[in-house]
Amino acid sequence: MSKAERVGVLQFGTALNWMAGQPHEMTIFVQNVRQRCVAAFGSLPYDKSTLPIRVVANQERRVIELYLPRRTQVLAANPEMWLALCEVIETKIAELRRLQ
């Protein structure tokens, strides 16, 4: 997170347009992202309906999938997007666990 530039950056190391993780991995991801956002910017309001990333609970594979708007090596966004993403991922994790 860069407070001065008001942006959070995630570097993938390779170009991708989607990624997936098991619920426990995504929980750790959410905890890390939220902790860094709140530490740098405080608690901010956000609108998850504007989230440009589609989040899917894949019941068959038992994973949470993130579909990015376009193929990229680096995802950079304002802290509100990251916080919205965290909430949506948590919702999908809960959905996947309910369906077990």
Stockholm file with secondary structure:
# STOCKHOLM 1.0

chainA/1-100         MSKAERVGVLQFGTALNWMAGQPHEMTIFVQNVRQRCVAAFGSLPYDKSTLPIRVVANQERRVIELYLPRRTQVLAANPEMWLALCEVIETKIAELRRLQ
#=GR chainA/1-100 SS CBTTTTBEEEEEEEEEEEEEECHHHHHHHHHHHHHHHHHHHCSCCCCGGGCSSEEEEETTTTEEEEEEEEEEEEEEECHHHHHHHHHHHHHHHHHHHHTC
#=GC SS_cons         CBTTTTBEEEEEEEEEEEEEECHHHHHHHHHHHHHHHHHHHCSCCCCGGGCSSEEEEETTTTEEEEEEEEEEEEEEECHHHHHHHHHHHHHHHHHHHHTC
//
